[in-house]
Amino acid sequence: MDAFYASVELLRYPELRGLPVVIGGRSIHQPETMDDGSRRFARLRDYVGRGVITTSTYEARALGVFSGMGVMKAAKLAPDAILLPVDFDAYRRYSRLFKAAVAAVAPQIEDRGIDEIYIDLSDMPDETLALAQNIKQAVKHATGLSCSIGVSPNKLLSKICSDLEKPDGLTLLEHDDIPLRIWPLSVRKINGIGPRAGEKLAALGIATIGDLARAEPELLQAHFGRSYAEWLGQAARGIDERPVVTYSEPKSISRETTFERDLHPQRDRATLSEVFTGLCTRLAGDLQRKGYRGRTIGIKLRFEDFHTVTRDLTLPDPTADPVVIRRAAGECLRRIPLEQKLRLLGVRASALSSSGSSLAAREPSQAELPLTNCANEHDAASGSTG
């Protein structure tokens, strides 16, 4: 999907089309409806805090504003860009709509997240170009949004191609096209070559995928090890044998939040307790909605110095009950010395199993769960850092 979150917001606020729009930051930056019916939007220059950009329109990207960037840094690059809060409920709804539209045309789908899928067209009788166009039209009709499709012999090449003609692109590629269309691209276009590997390749004089395809295997092995070097050589030549996996079990389900300001375990005890309980309740709801229970409950804390600690507790029986999850998470919390301010708090369920019956989600009461864990640093025991 093209700039998915931003595109969903532009359906809601069509007057912002063609403008640099950024999604992220705090939810308080809601558009304000004026007396004359027009809307007033927050600007990046007005933002104060350490939120992170979730996504941006292509106009904002042209100004250097991309996902993962701090909002304050983005404000220096594009101070007049429109700032909108995230609305994950809306994005998930449109995600379901676009995937259902594709499945009605080509049902062999591998789900790769909220805005991306792989589709196996091998057994489809229709001509490839017409089929891809039908998929694009089905998505547009169901959502009002555009998508970009890359059609190739495998997943690796299709991933690359889907980005070549954004937005609203359609790229068809055969193996014989690789030298002309793929080799001139940067090695970073290959999904699986990150910043560090890209820097190491650049230091070896390998900048493009073509350079990588022509590199001596011994050179790559000396700097990357045998396994990764072999993969690099195959990827550069467009070789990828991975099938489209239409179903896979998740390994874990989690919820976490980064605070706008660092919270003190004692002075901000009430706020931390409320957030902690809310995360456990939402995690329980996620488990129930997806039909899972978790036997191992874990927590994740990131302190003001960016030091991150995790703790896990394995239960006798798997659960999707918010009360049990909150109690187990609290036990994990007691094992961490709370001597610094917190910037992130998360809760995770792993060792998942399918749930035979759903449990009604309910908010744990204070009577059931004493909300003292987030502040009681004296009860904390020492333990290893995750």
Steps between C-alpha positions, in 0.01 A plus 500: 500500500625851415588713806227300669428687825532838332276390213230390744516841667468676163173318443378661821656841426501537120591869527853387596570326169818629340633637829781367721320302772662313787335232718636458851551666834239532768128449453421850631579646158149438371374730221274778627173578324442875466170687508487521121541124467863512393768310691816625664789258519805489722838568340829330564646824631246495785603158628679461832600151612694201379245321290604309188375532143281202410473590133482798269357593162723502195503881513644486852751234398624736230594735786699228675234385750475121528358239737704435813629856516447700819221756466719780634768423239234489229373841613836652413479359147134576430361739766183575301408137437162389634516276808228240559472243782504127425171312484588131502137390516437667164820358348414147612150536353636607161761225518227238533311658210793500259603143585146374456480674163820333383392159633183519292719518187806295599461306826856367547624777731784535747426771754809715568349764724236765500581641154684229305429154362655247263271329248571172318364531144653177372174310462287792384368451145476870412766692310742652752467868413121485494498314831723758669282780365191324635662480843578872495145583395353276770708671769407844371131412492502353852706769671536807281876452532776419254754220522820418317560149366819327395455179299804276463609135529562525876442694821836674513464654154133584551587690818754708308266557206208612716707805600624597154197690374330625815239630541235301313765299318493174310833338408540167318844340500647184349837346587647629172416856612720482812825639350325801349244585770631358828880512486522883473313536834665554836574187702273643770204429271537132590282419797745352750793736440484751782701815574799322654531245221457780248786692658726193496420436135567865413839477669575209265402708199166321460228761454250349257330162475699445181823560692385241752415247228852537355679484837728206567341250742827480696494876560145487633571199721804670652290793617153352558545130572403210276123490553427872459750528215324221311167671552640833378623339179169328435294810579709711262426251222128500580492149647240442772335163561274603788137400446202720571394389849127540532490428875747513788458500875618815680777447754388780730253785535595819679392849594733783595504878529767769504425786738505861387714575806702271725284381790628461854418168673380678815382847401315368193382182667131550422565571131733203463255268671217612273713455188626161618149370562381641169775322309414170666132544423566585134740207469230270635258643245749438218545139610126439521428665166766291325404178678816445705611456857851560629682293756800732540432860601782753475565868550738746340631816662718766343652749741595863447856400404355267230602189696238232424404217735263207444359241738281195431281272708367164380158409635366151578232545234464730197272799547329788325349635823596865568504441875741208474717687250514806725591290802775315313637822353504648847708208623747568221511866596591419859822342372629828353656773717310819417766760570471713186228675307325296230457594135337178371281228647384184323324171567534182291338157479695212342493120494165542327236234449165511329211590725205263507266763636518877534511682830316822558754780541456703811702766674679365809376670813721651767361249746617214281838649413674737740653771282824534691744319273595799292622691803621237745871503426582359844328168424692450179747214485812491289494309174666470162446761235313386192 
